[in-house]
Amino acid sequence: MYRDTLSLLGPVLPVLSFMGRLPTAMCQLGSLLLVAETSGSLTTAGLAGGALAAGQTVAGPVIGRLADRRGQRGVVLAASLANAVAVAALVLAALAHAATGWLMLLGALAGATVPQIGPLARVRSVALARGSGADDRTVGTVLSFEGTLDEVSFVLGPAFVGLAAALAHPAAALLLAAGLLATCGAAFALHPSALAAEGGTKAATTRTAAAERGRLPRSAYALRITMVLQGAMFGASQAGITALTEKLGAPAQAGLVYAAMGVMSAAVGLSMAAVPARIGLATRWRAATAALVVLSVPLVLVDSLVALYVVVIVLGAAYAPHLITVFGLTERTVPASRLAESMAFLTSGVVGGQALALALSGRLADTYGSAAAFAVAVVAAVLCALLSWTARPVVPTLRSRELTPNP
């Protein structure tokens, strides 16, 4: 079915959207390494990185909403160019040993101007699929493909940063990110597929009353919360992996362990297209969250590097199904006129949840060890499962399917 997906999207759009996503994956780690090296302070680096994450979390849905209302072309083009300038300014400020306040301000600007290419690419892909008369299974395959692009970008992005830091300087990685934003981000903005998404939004606006356009079903908020919790799992896992590899005397393995988890998640994400259509999205959501709980519990018991690799890689198999299913449920749940905003909210939720959990679980790991950080991931998984089992799917024949809470 991926042959049909590539035929539907064309050869250029996936490449542009992938290259446009890489800077987002590079900037978080790149800013931390850059500021840590130029300031000599991990605290200052954490503040700058936290400001970047906060800016993206807050502004992401706003950019999505603007894309819904005004179309993607102008919004993504302006955001891509502004983001490139903000990232370059952060590099220059760090190299000039600017004060912490300025680094935080520029970090926040770099986060707030992220062009949200991943979420908006999903909107375009869904619009192209729906416009061609594709069925729900094909739309699901498209979302699986987009999820895999995200996973691969978040594996390769940090890897590029680490390579650039080892061979040259962290600044080189961030300047590369700025260049990709200015070129591939702008090219993605101007790609003809933007018109397909804009056409879908205008059509939805025409046939939807103003009151309906402004209203989201309650289930959409449950889906947003579960993505924040998914981000919390990422952040807690990252803190736990870092703490345990340091304890075992192999801190350089932390990035490799996390990358291995991402590779497994991407591989399983691709296989989601093979799930039979008779297994509905609500069932998939519940199965994925159950897997998150079962597969995350062993993290608390890990005490060796080999065991860490095995447990983390197996856990990675549950991440992509959960992410892809939540994006699919959101596509079915929210009005088409607010799809870009909702997709951006999901991605921002992951970023925000990851940043908050990383800060909390990092402190816990320093005090109580890696098991305490991993326990945060287990709690987040349990809460994801509770959300999935307290929402009852209703599947009407119309596109605006909703999840309504159990009475």
C-alpha positions in Angstrom: 0.0 0.0 0.0 3.0 2.3 0.4 3.4 2.3 -3.4 -0.1 3.8 -3.6 0.9 6.4 -0.9 4.0 7.5 -2.7 2.0 7.7 -6.0 -0.5 9.8 -4.2 2.0 12.2 -2.6 4.5 12.3 -5.5 8.3 12.0 -5.2 9.0 15.6 -4.1 6.6 16.3 -1.2 7.9 13.5 1.1 11.5 14.6 0.6 10.7 18.3 1.3 8.6 17.5 4.3 11.3 15.2 5.7 14.1 17.6 5.2 12.0 20.4 6.7 11.4 18.3 9.8 15.0 17.6 10.5 15.8 21.1 11.9 13.2 20.6 14.6 14.8 17.3 15.6 18.3 19.0 15.6 17.6 22.2 17.4 16.7 20.9 20.9 19.9 18.8 21.4 21.9 21.3 19.3 21.0 24.2 21.4 21.8 22.3 24.6 25.3 21.3 23.3 26.0 24.7 21.9 25.1 26.7 25.0 26.8 24.2 27.3 30.0 24.4 25.4 30.1 28.2 25.0 28.8 29.1 28.5 30.4 26.2 30.4 27.2 25.9 32.3 24.7 23.0 32.1 22.2 25.2 34.0 22.3 27.9 31.3 22.1 25.3 28.6 19.0 23.8 30.3 17.3 27.2 30.6 17.9 28.0 26.9 16.7 24.5 25.8 13.7 24.7 28.1 12.8 28.1 26.6 13.0 26.6 23.1 10.7 23.8 24.1 8.3 26.2 25.8 8.1 28.5 22.8 7.3 25.5 20.5 4.7 24.1 22.9 2.8 27.4 23.2 3.1 28.7 19.6 2.7 25.5 17.7 -1.1 25.4 17.9 -1.2 29.1 17.0 0.7 28.5 13.8 -1.6 25.5 13.0 -4.7 27.7 13.6 -3.3 30.4 11.3 -2.7 27.7 8.6 -6.3 26.6 9.0 -7.6 30.1 8.5 -5.2 31.7 6.0 -3.7 28.7 4.2 -0.4 27.0 4.6 1.7 28.8 2.0 2.1 32.2 3.6 2.2 30.9 7.2 4.8 28.2 6.6 7.0 30.4 4.5 7.0 33.2 7.1 7.6 30.8 9.9 10.4 28.9 8.1 12.3 32.1 7.3 11.7 33.6 10.8 12.8 30.3 12.3 16.0 30.2 10.3 16.9 33.8 11.4 16.1 33.0 15.1 18.2 29.8 15.1 21.1 31.7 13.4 20.7 34.5 16.0 20.9 32.0 18.8 24.1 30.6 17.4 25.7 34.0 17.1 24.6 35.0 20.6 26.0 31.8 22.1 29.3 32.2 20.3 29.4 35.8 21.6 28.9 34.5 25.2 25.6 36.5 25.6 23.9 36.7 28.9 21.5 33.9 30.0 18.5 36.1 29.5 19.3 36.8 25.9 19.9 33.1 25.2 16.6 32.2 26.8 14.8 34.9 24.7 16.4 33.7 21.5 15.7 30.1 22.4 12.0 31.0 23.0 11.9 32.7 19.6 13.5 29.8 17.9 10.8 27.5 19.4 7.9 29.8 18.8 8.7 30.1 15.1 9.0 26.4 14.3 7.0 26.0 11.1 5.2 22.8 12.2 6.0 21.0 9.0 5.3 17.6 10.4 1.7 18.3 11.5 1.0 20.4 8.3 2.4 17.7 6.1 -0.1 15.3 7.7 -2.9 17.7 6.8 -1.7 17.9 3.2 -1.4 14.2 2.9 -4.8 13.6 4.3 -6.3 16.3 2.0 -4.7 14.7 -1.0 -6.0 11.2 0.0 -9.5 12.4 0.7 -9.5 14.5 -2.4 -8.7 11.4 -4.5 -11.6 9.5 -3.0 -9.3 7.3 -0.8 -10.9 5.1 1.9 -10.1 5.2 5.6 -7.5 2.4 5.2 -5.6 4.4 2.7 -5.7 7.5 4.9 -4.4 5.3 7.8 -1.5 4.2 5.6 -0.7 7.8 4.8 -0.7 8.6 8.5 1.6 5.6 9.1 4.0 6.9 6.5 4.0 10.4 8.0 4.6 8.9 11.4 7.6 7.0 10.1 9.0 10.2 8.6 8.7 11.8 12.1 10.4 8.8 13.8 13.3 8.7 11.3 13.8 12.5 11.6 14.0 12.3 15.4 16.6 9.5 15.1 18.7 11.2 12.4 18.4 14.8 13.7 20.3 14.2 17.0 22.7 11.9 15.2 23.7 14.7 12.8 24.1 17.0 15.8 26.4 14.6 17.6 28.4 14.0 14.4 28.8 17.8 13.8 29.8 18.3 17.5 32.4 15.6 17.3 33.9 16.7 13.9 33.5 20.4 14.2 31.3 22.3 16.7 27.6 22.3 17.8 27.2 25.6 16.0 27.8 23.8 12.7 24.7 21.6 13.3 22.5 24.6 14.1 23.7 26.6 11.1 22.9 23.5 9.0 19.4 23.5 10.5 19.0 27.2 9.7 20.0 26.5 6.1 17.5 23.6 5.8 14.7 25.8 7.2 15.4 28.6 4.8 15.6 26.3 1.7 13.5 23.1 2.3 11.1 24.8 4.6 10.4 27.5 2.0 10.1 24.9 -0.7 7.6 22.9 1.3 5.6 26.1 1.9 5.4 26.8 -1.9 4.8 23.2 -3.0 1.5 22.9 -4.9 0.2 20.4 -2.3 -0.5 23.4 0.0 -3.4 24.3 -2.3 -5.0 20.9 -1.7 -5.0 21.5 2.1 -6.3 25.0 1.6 -9.1 23.8 -0.7 -10.1 21.3 1.9 -10.2 23.9 4.6 -12.3 26.3 2.5 -14.7 23.6 1.6 -15.1 22.6 5.2 -15.6 26.2 6.2 -18.3 26.6 3.6 -20.4 23.7 4.8 -19.9 24.2 8.6 -21.7 26.8 10.7 -19.6 29.3 12.6 -20.5 27.9 15.9 -19.4 24.4 14.8 -16.1 25.7 13.5 -15.2 27.1 16.9 -16.1 23.9 18.8 -14.1 20.8 19.3 -15.6 17.6 20.7 -14.5 16.7 24.2 -12.7 13.6 22.8 -10.2 15.9 21.0 -8.9 17.1 24.4 -8.5 13.5 25.6 -6.4 12.8 22.6 -4.3 15.9 23.2 -3.7 14.9 26.8 -2.6 11.4 25.8 0.0 13.0 23.5 1.4 15.1 26.4 1.6 11.8 28.4 3.4 10.2 25.4 5.9 13.1 25.5 6.3 12.5 29.2 7.3 8.9 28.5 9.9 10.1 26.0 11.3 12.6 28.5 11.4 10.2 31.4 12.9 7.5 29.3 15.6 9.8 28.1 16.5 10.8 31.7 16.5 7.2 32.9 18.6 6.1 30.0 21.1 8.9 30.6 21.3 8.2 34.3 21.7 4.4 33.9 24.4 4.6 31.2 26.4 7.0 33.3 26.1 4.7 36.3 27.3 1.8 34.2 30.3 3.9 33.0 29.1 4.1 29.4 27.5 7.5 29.0 28.3 7.5 25.2 25.8 4.7 24.8 22.8 6.9 25.8 22.3 8.3 22.4 22.7 4.9 20.7 20.1 3.3 23.0 17.6 6.1 22.3 18.3 5.8 18.6 17.7 2.1 18.7 14.3 2.7 20.2 13.5 5.1 17.5 14.5 2.7 14.7 12.3 0.0 16.2 9.4 2.5 16.5 9.8 3.6 12.9 9.9 0.0 11.6 6.7 -0.9 13.5 5.1 2.3 12.3 5.6 1.2 8.7 4.0 -2.2 9.5 0.8 -0.5 10.8 -0.5 -0.4 7.2 -0.8 -4.2 7.4 -3.3 -4.1 10.3 -6.7 -5.4 9.1 -9.3 -2.7 8.6 -11.7 -4.5 10.8 -9.6 -3.6 13.8 -10.9 -0.1 14.5 -9.0 2.9 15.7 -10.4 2.8 19.2 -9.4 -0.9 19.6 -5.9 0.0 18.3 -5.7 2.9 20.7 -6.5 0.7 23.7 -4.2 -2.1 22.5 -1.3 0.4 22.0 -1.7 1.9 25.5 -1.9 -1.6 27.1 1.3 -2.4 25.3 2.9 0.9 26.6 2.1 -0.2 30.2 3.2 -3.8 29.9 6.4 -3.0 28.0 7.4 0.0 30.2 7.3 -1.8 33.6 10.6 -3.7 32.9 12.4 -0.4 32.6 12.3 -0.1 36.4 14.1 -3.4 36.9 16.9 -2.8 34.3 20.4 -2.9 35.7 22.7 -3.7 32.8 23.5 -2.2 29.4 22.4 -5.3 27.5 19.1 -5.5 29.4 18.6 -1.7 28.7 19.0 -2.2 25.0 16.6 -5.1 24.9 13.9 -3.5 27.1 14.1 -0.1 25.3 14.0 -1.5 21.8 11.0 -3.7 22.7 9.2 -0.7 24.2 9.9 1.3 21.0 7.5 -1.2 19.2 4.6 0.3 21.2 5.4 4.0 20.5 4.6 4.3 16.8 1.2 2.5 17.0 0.1 4.8 19.8 1.2 8.0 18.0 -0.2 7.0 14.6 -3.5 5.9 16.1 -3.9 9.1 18.0 -3.3 11.1 14.8 -5.8 9.0 13.0 -8.4 9.4 15.7 -7.8 13.2 15.6 -8.3 13.3 11.8 -11.7 11.5 12.2 -12.7 13.6 15.3 -12.1 17.3 14.7 -13.7 19.5 12.1 -11.7 19.8 8.9 -11.5 23.5 9.4 -9.4 23.0 12.6 -7.3 20.0 11.5 -4.0 21.8 11.1 -4.4 23.4 14.6 -5.2 20.0 16.1 -2.3 18.2 14.5 0.1 21.0 15.6 -1.4 20.7 19.1 -0.6 17.0 19.2 3.0 17.6 18.2 3.4 20.5 20.6 1.9 18.3 23.4 4.6 15.7 22.8 7.3 18.4 23.0 5.8 20.0 26.2 5.3 16.7 27.9 8.8 15.6 27.1 10.4 18.8 28.4 8.4 18.8 31.7 9.0 15.1 32.3 12.7 15.4 31.5 13.1 18.2 34.1 11.1 16.2 36.8 12.6 12.8 36.1 16.1 14.2 35.8 15.9 15.4 39.3 14.5 12.1 40.5 17.3 10.3 38.7 19.9 12.4 40.4 18.4 11.7 43.8 17.0 8.2 43.6 18.6 6.6 40.5 17.4 5.7 37.0 14.5 3.5 38.3 12.8 6.6 39.7 13.0 8.3 36.2 11.7 5.2 34.5 8.8 5.0 37.1 7.6 8.4 35.7 7.4 6.7 32.3 5.4 3.9 33.7 2.9 6.3 35.4 2.5 8.2 32.2 1.8 4.9 30.3 -0.9 3.9 32.9 -2.6 7.3 32.5 -2.6 6.9 28.7 -4.3 3.5 29.2 -6.9 5.0 31.5 -7.7 7.7 28.9 -8.1 5.1 26.1 -10.4 2.9 28.2 -12.6 5.7 29.5 -13.5 7.0 26.0 -16.1 5.1 24.0 -15.7 5.4 20.2 -18.8 6.3 18.1 -18.3 5.7 14.4 -21.0 7.4 12.4 -21.0 7.4 8.6 -20.0 11.1 8.5 -16.4 12.3 8.6 -16.9 14.0 11.9 -16.7 10.9 14.0 -16.3 11.4 17.6 -15.2 9.7 20.8 -17.7 10.3 23.6 -16.9 9.6 27.2 -18.4 6.6 28.9 -21.4 7.6 31.1 
